[in-house]
């Protein structure tokens, strides 16, 4: 294969990724948040015990009700990622939710880190929380596009 042919293929792949990357990220976040969120009010979430342990100190609701509230909040995050017009709202809801998501790392280190190890040895629950850094990064990439179509329309 010659360099020009490889370059043409590479440009085609790069163009495909540029066109479909952001929509794929938005859809992925929507699926994750709607799916994992709806499990909470249905009583089918494996994260419910961790959520309950984290919110046990909060007033107003019992931990079981907090699990449902958080679940519906996550469903709202997912649905708002589906529509370009609501991306800003999705990111706001996500930012507020992420504060709570990372709380167990501070409030429940006995659950989120392996005993006898330093913070570089998270448990499965800790890993589940830490992977949210990727979700935050995806939201940053998506958020960087909210004015893109506005500027294209203005031009």
Secondary structure, DSSP 8 states (H G I E B T S, - for coil): --HHHHHHHHHHHHHHHHHHHHHHHHHHHHHHHHHHHHHHHTT--TTHHHHHHHHTT-SSS-HHHHHHHHHHHHHHHHHHHTSGGGHHHHHHHHHHHHHHHHHHHHH-HHHHB-TTS-TTSB-HHHHHHHTHHHHHHHHHHHHTTTTHHHHHHH-
